[in-house]
Amino acid sequence: MSFLFKHSLSIALLASIGTLGAVFTAEYGFLLKPCVLCVYQRWPYAAVIALVFLALILKNKISEVYFQAVVALSFAVTAGVGAFHVGVEKSWWQGSAECSADTSSTLSLQELRAQIMSAPLVKCNEVAWELFGISMAGYNFLFASAMVIFMLFAIRHNLLKTQ
């Protein structure tokens, strides 16, 4: 297990590249268009990739624990967005204004047309794909949460190692 913790940033990098590879394959290979919340869930994975490369550049200047902490935070952010997205899919709560068009307060035909034209093509409450009753947002939540836990254990391991 010590080996895994020692290479936690590399594992985070591979996990992020693999996740983004999977979602882009789903989008462009299987034509599963993402909603705005799906796109928001991608950004923390891109941040992890950038952070790991930054950690390699600054390896001798900044402690690896700091990078592990920010990577864990990035995974926590995407897990949080994923959990929110699952709630929207299950109708537990409303999505953001970007998830659907609200035509209740439209005053003119031009405003209605502008809202229709700016409405998302994919609504956040419609599940594009699921397996065993779990949507892609649900799998993102589970995977990112597991990565948060892994990174926290890696931080703990590094801190105990230095004592």
Secondary structure, DSSP 8 states (H G I E B T S, - for coil): -HHHHHTHHHHHHHHHHHHHHHHHIIIIIS-----HHHHHHHHHHHHHHHHHHHHHHTTTTS-HHHHHHHHHHHHHHHHHHHHHHHHHHTTSS---GGGS---TT--SHHHHHHHHHHS-SS-TTS-S-EETTEEHHHHHHHHHHHHHHHHHHHHHHHHHHH-
